[in-house]
Amino acid sequence: MRRVAAALVLALLTVAGTLVITPTAQAAGKVIIYKAYFDSPGTDRGSNKILNAEYIVLKNTSSQTKTITGYRLHDKANHRYVFPTTRLKPGKVIYVRTGKGTNNYQNRYWGRSWYIWNNTGDKAYLRSPNNRLLDSCSWGSKGSYKYC
C-alpha cells in the first residue's frame, strides 16, 4: 500500500512540476526575425530614402519586455548591426533600417551608405551578445520581402 501511495505522490508531483514549468516556458517567448524587406522599391542607386526602405523587422513574441542591448543582426557577408541600449515591449516590433536616421523606439538605423541585404538571396541572423544564434531567416531571388 505504501508503494502505491508513494508512486501516486511521485506521479502527482511530476504532473504538478510539468504544469508549473510549461506555462513559464511559453510565457518566456523570444525575440524573432519577423520580416525581411530585402529589395527596396525603385532603382538601387543608394539614396538614403531607398536604403531605409530596406530593413529587417524584429518582434518580441513574449508577454514580457525584452532587453536586446548587445544583440547582433548580420548577413552572410557578416555586415553587423549591434543594438545599443534597447528594450522591446511585449508583442512590439522594431525596424532595423539600412541607411541613416535618428534612432527611436520603433526604428534603428544601421548608418550604411550602401545596401546590406542581397536581392538575389541572403540570410539574416540574430545573435545574443555571447554569440548564441537566436533566430535566422533566409530568402531567394523572388519577391521583395519575406515574412520569416
C-alpha positions as CSV (number, residue, x, y, z in Angstrom):
1,M,0.0,0.0,0.0
2,R,2.9,2.4,0.8
3,R,4.5,1.8,-2.6
4,V,1.2,2.6,-4.3
5,A,0.8,5.8,-2.3
6,A,4.5,6.8,-2.9
7,A,4.1,6.1,-6.6
8,L,0.9,8.2,-6.7
9,V,2.6,11.1,-4.9
10,L,5.5,10.9,-7.3
11,A,3.2,10.9,-10.3
12,L,1.3,13.9,-8.9
13,L,4.5,15.9,-8.2
14,T,5.7,15.1,-11.8
15,V,2.4,16.3,-13.3
16,A,2.4,19.4,-11.0
17,G,6.0,20.2,-12.0
18,T,5.1,19.9,-15.6
19,L,2.2,22.2,-15.1
20,V,4.4,24.8,-13.4
21,I,7.2,24.6,-16.0
22,T,5.2,24.6,-19.2
23,P,3.4,28.0,-18.8
24,T,6.7,29.6,-17.7
25,A,8.4,28.4,-20.8
26,Q,5.6,29.5,-23.0
27,A,5.4,32.9,-21.3
28,A,9.1,33.5,-21.8
29,G,8.8,33.7,-25.6
30,K,11.6,35.3,-27.6
31,V,12.6,38.0,-30.0
32,I,12.4,36.7,-33.6
33,I,13.2,38.0,-37.1
34,Y,9.7,38.7,-38.2
35,K,10.1,40.2,-41.7
36,A,12.9,41.0,-44.2
37,Y,12.4,43.7,-46.8
38,F,15.5,42.9,-48.9
39,D,14.6,44.6,-52.2
40,S,13.6,48.1,-51.6
41,P,11.4,49.8,-54.2
42,G,13.0,51.8,-57.1
43,T,16.4,51.5,-58.6
44,D,19.4,50.6,-56.5
45,R,21.1,54.0,-56.5
46,G,21.9,54.2,-52.9
47,S,19.8,57.2,-51.8
48,N,19.2,57.3,-48.1
49,K,15.4,57.1,-48.7
50,I,15.8,53.9,-50.7
51,L,18.4,52.5,-48.3
52,N,15.9,53.0,-45.4
53,A,13.2,51.1,-47.3
54,E,15.5,48.0,-46.9
55,Y,15.0,46.7,-43.4
56,I,14.7,43.8,-41.0
57,V,11.8,43.7,-38.5
58,L,12.3,42.0,-35.1
59,K,9.3,41.1,-33.0
60,N,9.0,40.3,-29.3
61,T,6.7,37.3,-29.1
62,S,6.8,37.1,-25.4
63,S,4.5,38.6,-22.7
64,Q,7.4,40.4,-21.1
65,T,9.6,43.3,-22.1
66,K,12.9,42.0,-23.5
67,T,16.2,43.8,-23.3
68,I,18.1,43.3,-26.6
69,T,21.1,45.5,-25.8
70,G,24.1,43.9,-27.5
71,Y,22.1,41.6,-29.8
72,R,23.7,41.4,-33.2
73,L,21.9,41.3,-36.6
74,H,24.1,40.2,-39.5
75,D,24.0,38.9,-43.0
76,K,26.0,36.1,-44.8
77,A,28.8,38.6,-45.6
78,N,29.0,39.4,-41.8
79,H,27.8,43.0,-42.0
80,R,26.8,43.6,-38.4
81,Y,24.4,45.8,-36.6
82,V,24.8,45.8,-32.8
83,F,21.8,47.0,-30.8
84,P,22.6,49.9,-28.4
85,T,20.6,50.1,-25.2
86,T,17.2,48.8,-26.4
87,R,14.1,47.4,-24.7
88,L,11.3,45.8,-26.8
89,K,7.9,45.7,-25.2
90,P,5.7,42.5,-25.5
91,G,4.2,42.0,-28.9
92,K,6.0,45.0,-30.3
93,V,8.3,45.3,-33.4
94,I,11.4,47.2,-34.2
95,Y,12.8,48.0,-37.6
96,V,16.5,47.9,-38.4
97,R,16.9,50.2,-41.5
98,T,20.0,50.1,-43.6
99,G,20.5,53.8,-44.1
100,K,21.0,56.8,-41.8
101,G,18.5,58.4,-39.4
102,T,17.7,59.1,-35.8
103,N,17.1,56.1,-33.7
104,N,13.8,55.9,-31.8
105,Y,11.6,53.3,-30.1
106,Q,10.5,51.7,-33.4
107,N,13.4,52.3,-35.7
108,R,17.1,51.7,-35.6
109,Y,19.4,52.9,-38.3
110,W,22.4,50.9,-39.5
111,G,24.1,54.1,-40.9
112,R,25.3,52.4,-44.1
113,S,25.7,54.2,-47.4
114,W,25.1,51.0,-49.5
115,Y,22.8,48.0,-49.3
116,I,23.2,45.1,-46.9
117,W,20.6,42.6,-48.0
118,N,21.1,40.9,-51.3
119,N,18.2,40.8,-53.7
120,T,19.3,37.6,-55.2
121,G,19.2,35.7,-51.9
122,D,20.7,36.2,-48.4
123,K,20.2,35.2,-44.8
124,A,19.7,37.3,-41.7
125,Y,21.0,36.1,-38.4
126,L,20.1,37.3,-34.9
127,R,22.6,36.5,-32.2
128,S,22.8,37.2,-28.5
129,P,25.7,39.2,-27.0
130,N,27.5,35.9,-26.3
131,N,27.1,34.9,-30.0
132,R,24.3,32.3,-29.4
133,L,22.1,32.0,-32.6
134,L,18.6,33.2,-31.6
135,D,16.9,33.2,-35.0
136,S,17.6,33.3,-38.7
137,C,15.7,34.0,-41.9
138,S,16.7,33.2,-45.5
139,W,15.3,34.1,-48.9
140,G,15.9,33.6,-52.6
141,S,15.6,35.9,-55.5
142,K,11.8,36.1,-55.8
143,G,9.8,38.9,-54.4
144,S,10.9,42.0,-52.4
145,Y,10.2,40.8,-48.8
146,K,9.6,37.7,-46.7
147,Y,7.8,37.1,-43.5
148,C,10.0,34.7,-41.6
